[in-house]
């Protein structure tokens, strides 16, 4: 079980990676393949005031996400009030999940454009273990999320329920093939990364992923993510992720008239040589 200490912070410091658990901002180092000092976007913790922009970025970035299209675009949901309400409920679930991530200091954004790009780091938690928290606010958030998830079950159409079951089954089999048993508990998970289409081309996504890599390396944790859009494979490759398994959605569904959707499970191994120490001379970890 992991317990988060106060927070990480990020700031330039002569291009070197120096982090103090006290909260002073730190710099991300350049990758070895680059020359000169790092002068790219600075990664910081997202704050509650950034959530409105984060939600807008999430909506814009995933408006054409193939997996979401597959889940929602069913013949029995087109034009229905229930389908429109389902999307609102999913948006509300996303908001509370991100709100919780801000409280846990696990949602990161870009200092110069807060909310225009973000990444959510998820710590390994055993899903079979009872979830315990002594934080009253966190317990309340979890109860709200549970209620919203139950509401989702009542709003899904029969075809949507079948597609959700397909996604869950195929995803579980793919992950089990590369992370069998409790192996996933040794990994960090990238729960979501997005950049507003209007803010692309500034290196925000790369900066965010390099920050997550630095945290994972210092903690000695490999990382994994699920990519439901093949056009992002090259980007994930560039920040150290390799395809470990993949599955196809809709390939055996006669109601799906479009091309099958390839979803990739991508893994990044620990690379202690890629970055300077994430904490400088202080080896105290923010995770205990």
C-alpha positions as CSV (number, residue, x, y, z in Angstrom):
1,X,0.0,0.0,0.0
2,X,1.3,3.4,-0.9
3,X,0.8,6.6,1.1
4,X,1.5,9.9,-0.5
5,X,3.6,12.5,1.3
6,X,2.8,16.2,0.9
7,X,3.7,16.6,-2.8
8,X,6.1,16.6,-5.7
9,X,6.9,19.9,-7.4
10,X,8.7,20.8,-10.6
11,X,11.0,23.7,-11.5
12,X,14.0,24.6,-13.7
13,X,17.3,24.6,-11.9
14,X,20.1,24.9,-14.4
15,X,18.6,22.1,-16.5
16,X,19.1,19.6,-13.7
17,X,16.5,17.5,-12.0
18,X,16.3,18.6,-8.4
19,X,13.2,17.9,-6.3
20,X,12.6,18.7,-2.7
21,X,9.7,17.0,-0.9
22,X,9.2,20.3,0.9
23,X,7.4,21.6,-2.2
24,X,9.9,23.8,-4.0
25,X,9.4,23.5,-7.7
26,X,12.0,21.6,-9.7
27,X,13.4,21.1,-13.1
28,X,13.1,18.2,-15.5
29,X,16.4,17.1,-17.0
30,X,17.0,16.8,-20.7
31,X,17.1,13.3,-22.2
32,X,20.6,12.0,-23.0
33,X,19.9,12.1,-26.7
34,X,19.4,15.9,-26.6
35,X,22.0,18.5,-26.4
36,X,22.1,21.7,-24.3
37,X,20.1,22.3,-21.1
38,X,16.5,21.5,-20.8
39,X,14.3,24.6,-21.4
40,X,11.0,23.1,-22.2
41,X,7.6,23.3,-20.5
42,X,7.6,23.2,-16.7
43,X,5.4,20.5,-15.1
44,X,3.5,21.4,-11.9
45,X,0.7,19.9,-9.8
46,X,-2.8,20.8,-11.1
47,X,-4.8,22.8,-8.7
48,X,-8.6,22.9,-8.1
49,X,-8.9,26.2,-10.1
50,X,-7.5,24.4,-13.1
51,X,-10.2,21.7,-13.2
52,X,-12.6,23.6,-15.4
53,X,-9.9,23.9,-18.1
54,X,-8.8,20.3,-17.5
55,X,-12.3,19.1,-18.1
56,X,-12.6,21.1,-21.3
57,X,-9.2,19.7,-22.5
58,X,-10.4,16.2,-21.7
59,X,-13.6,16.7,-23.7
60,X,-11.8,18.2,-26.7
61,X,-9.0,15.7,-26.7
62,X,-11.3,12.6,-26.5
63,X,-14.1,13.8,-28.7
64,X,-13.0,11.4,-31.4
65,X,-11.6,8.7,-29.2
66,X,-12.2,5.3,-31.0
67,X,-13.0,3.4,-27.8
68,X,-15.6,6.0,-26.7
69,X,-17.1,6.0,-30.1
70,X,-17.4,2.3,-30.0
71,X,-19.0,2.3,-26.6
72,X,-21.5,5.1,-27.3
73,X,-22.3,4.7,-31.0
74,X,-24.9,1.9,-30.9
75,X,-28.1,1.6,-32.9
76,X,-30.2,1.5,-29.8
77,X,-28.8,4.7,-28.3
78,X,-28.9,7.1,-31.2
79,X,-31.0,10.2,-30.4
80,X,-32.2,8.8,-27.0
81,X,-32.4,10.9,-23.9
82,X,-30.9,8.1,-21.9
83,X,-27.7,8.2,-24.1
84,X,-27.4,12.0,-23.6
85,X,-27.8,11.6,-19.9
86,X,-25.2,8.8,-19.8
87,X,-22.6,11.1,-21.3
88,X,-23.3,13.7,-18.7
89,X,-23.0,11.1,-16.0
90,X,-19.6,9.9,-17.4
91,X,-18.5,13.5,-17.5
92,X,-19.4,13.9,-13.8
93,X,-17.5,10.7,-13.0
94,X,-14.5,12.1,-14.7
95,X,-14.8,15.4,-12.8
96,X,-14.9,13.7,-9.4
97,X,-12.0,11.3,-10.3
98,X,-9.9,14.3,-11.4
99,X,-10.9,16.3,-8.4
100,X,-9.7,13.4,-6.2
101,X,-6.5,13.2,-8.2
102,X,-5.8,16.9,-7.5
103,X,-6.3,16.3,-3.7
104,X,-3.9,13.3,-3.9
105,X,-1.3,15.4,-5.8
106,X,-1.5,12.9,-8.7
107,X,-2.7,15.2,-11.4
108,X,-0.1,17.2,-13.3
109,X,-0.3,20.0,-15.8
110,X,1.9,22.6,-17.5
111,X,2.8,25.8,-15.6
112,X,2.6,28.1,-18.6
113,X,-0.7,26.7,-19.8
114,X,-2.5,25.2,-16.7
115,X,-5.2,22.7,-17.7
116,X,-4.4,22.8,-21.4
117,X,-2.5,19.5,-21.0
118,X,-2.6,17.1,-18.1
119,X,-1.6,13.6,-17.0
120,X,-3.0,11.5,-14.2
121,X,-0.7,9.2,-12.4
122,X,-2.3,6.2,-10.7
123,X,-0.6,4.4,-7.9
124,X,-0.8,0.5,-7.8
125,X,-3.7,-0.6,-5.6
126,X,-4.9,-4.1,-5.2
127,X,-8.5,-4.1,-6.5
128,X,-9.4,-7.2,-4.4
129,X,-8.4,-5.6,-1.1
130,X,-10.9,-3.5,0.8
131,X,-10.5,0.2,0.0
132,X,-9.8,2.0,3.3
133,X,-9.3,5.7,3.7
134,X,-9.3,7.8,6.9
135,X,-10.0,11.0,4.9
136,X,-13.6,11.9,5.3
137,X,-13.6,14.0,2.1
138,X,-12.1,11.1,0.2
139,X,-14.7,8.7,1.6
140,X,-17.4,11.1,0.4
141,X,-15.9,11.3,-3.1
142,X,-15.7,7.5,-3.3
143,X,-19.3,7.1,-2.3
144,X,-20.4,9.6,-4.9
145,X,-18.3,7.8,-7.6
146,X,-19.9,4.5,-6.5
147,X,-23.4,5.9,-6.8
148,X,-22.6,7.4,-10.2
149,X,-21.2,4.1,-11.5
150,X,-24.4,2.4,-10.4
151,X,-26.4,5.0,-12.2
152,X,-24.3,4.3,-15.3
153,X,-25.4,0.7,-15.2
154,X,-29.1,1.7,-15.4
155,X,-28.5,4.1,-18.3
156,X,-26.6,1.7,-20.6
157,X,-28.6,0.3,-23.5
158,X,-28.4,-3.5,-24.1
159,X,-25.9,-3.0,-27.0
160,X,-23.8,-0.6,-24.9
161,X,-23.7,-3.2,-22.0
162,X,-22.6,-5.8,-24.4
163,X,-19.8,-3.6,-25.8
164,X,-18.7,-2.6,-22.3
165,X,-18.5,-6.3,-21.4
166,X,-16.4,-6.9,-24.5
167,X,-14.0,-4.1,-23.6
168,X,-13.6,-5.3,-20.1
169,X,-13.1,-8.9,-21.1
170,X,-10.6,-8.2,-23.8
171,X,-8.7,-5.6,-21.8
172,X,-8.4,-8.0,-18.8
173,X,-7.1,-10.8,-21.0
174,X,-4.5,-8.6,-22.7
175,X,-3.2,-7.2,-19.4
176,X,-3.2,-10.7,-17.9
177,X,-1.0,-11.9,-20.8
178,X,1.8,-9.4,-19.9
179,X,1.1,-8.6,-16.2
180,X,-0.2,-12.0,-14.8
181,X,-1.7,-12.2,-11.3
182,X,-0.6,-9.4,-9.0
183,X,2.2,-8.3,-11.3
184,X,0.3,-5.1,-12.1
185,X,0.8,-4.0,-8.5
186,X,4.5,-3.5,-9.2
187,X,3.6,-0.9,-11.9
188,X,2.5,2.7,-12.0
189,X,-0.4,3.4,-14.4
190,X,-0.9,6.4,-16.6
191,X,-4.6,6.8,-16.1
192,X,-5.0,9.5,-18.7
193,X,-3.0,12.1,-20.7
194,X,-4.5,14.7,-22.9
195,X,-3.6,18.0,-24.6
196,X,-6.1,20.5,-25.9
197,X,-5.9,20.4,-29.7
198,X,-5.4,24.2,-29.7
199,X,-2.3,23.7,-27.4
200,X,-0.6,20.9,-29.3
201,X,2.8,21.3,-30.8
202,X,4.5,22.9,-27.8
203,X,5.9,19.8,-26.2
204,X,3.4,19.7,-23.4
205,X,2.7,16.0,-23.7
206,X,6.3,15.0,-23.9
207,X,7.1,17.2,-20.8
208,X,4.3,15.5,-18.8
209,X,5.4,12.0,-19.7
210,X,9.0,12.7,-19.0
211,X,8.0,13.9,-15.5
212,X,6.1,10.7,-15.0
213,X,9.1,8.7,-16.2
214,X,11.3,10.5,-13.7
215,X,9.0,9.8,-10.8
216,X,8.7,6.1,-11.8
217,X,12.4,5.7,-12.2
218,X,13.2,7.2,-8.8
219,X,10.6,4.9,-7.3
220,X,11.9,1.9,-9.2
221,X,8.5,1.3,-10.7
222,X,7.9,0.3,-14.4
223,X,4.8,1.9,-15.9
224,X,2.0,0.9,-18.2
225,X,-0.9,2.5,-20.1
226,X,-3.7,1.6,-22.5
227,X,-3.8,3.4,-25.8
228,X,-7.0,3.2,-27.8
229,X,-5.8,5.3,-30.7
230,X,-3.1,3.9,-32.9
231,X,-2.0,7.3,-34.1
232,X,-0.6,7.9,-30.6
233,X,1.7,4.9,-30.7
234,X,4.7,6.8,-32.1
235,X,4.4,9.4,-29.3
236,X,4.4,6.8,-26.6
237,X,7.3,5.0,-28.2
238,X,9.2,8.3,-28.1
239,X,8.8,8.5,-24.3
240,X,9.9,4.9,-23.7
241,X,6.7,2.9,-24.0
242,X,6.6,-0.3,-26.0
243,X,3.6,-2.3,-27.1
244,X,3.4,-5.5,-24.9
245,X,-0.1,-6.7,-26.0
246,X,-3.0,-5.6,-28.1
247,X,-6.6,-6.4,-28.7
248,X,-9.3,-5.4,-31.2
249,X,-12.7,-4.1,-30.4
250,X,-15.6,-4.7,-32.8
251,X,-13.9,-7.3,-34.9
252,X,-16.5,-9.9,-34.0
253,X,-19.4,-7.6,-33.5
254,X,-21.8,-7.7,-36.5
255,X,-23.5,-4.4,-35.4
256,X,-20.2,-2.5,-35.7
257,X,-19.8,-1.4,-39.4
258,X,-16.5,0.4,-39.0
259,X,-13.0,-1.0,-38.8
260,X,-12.0,-2.8,-35.7
261,X,-10.4,-0.6,-33.0
262,X,-6.9,-1.6,-31.9
263,X,-6.1,-1.0,-28.3
264,X,-2.6,-1.5,-27.1
265,X,-1.2,-2.2,-23.7
266,X,2.1,-0.4,-23.5
267,X,4.9,-0.8,-20.9
268,X,7.9,1.2,-20.0
269,X,10.7,-0.4,-18.0
270,X,12.6,1.4,-15.3
271,X,15.6,3.3,-16.7
272,X,17.7,4.7,-13.9
273,X,20.3,6.0,-16.3
274,X,18.0,8.1,-18.3
275,X,17.5,10.9,-15.8
276,X,19.4,12.5,-13.0
277,X,18.1,11.7,-9.5
278,X,14.6,13.1,-9.3
279,X,15.2,14.2,-5.7
280,X,18.8,15.6,-5.9
281,X,20.8,14.6,-2.9
282,X,17.7,14.0,-0.7
283,X,16.7,10.4,-1.2
284,X,13.5,10.7,0.9
285,X,10.7,9.4,-1.4
286,X,7.3,11.0,-1.5
287,X,5.9,7.5,-1.5
288,X,6.3,5.4,1.7
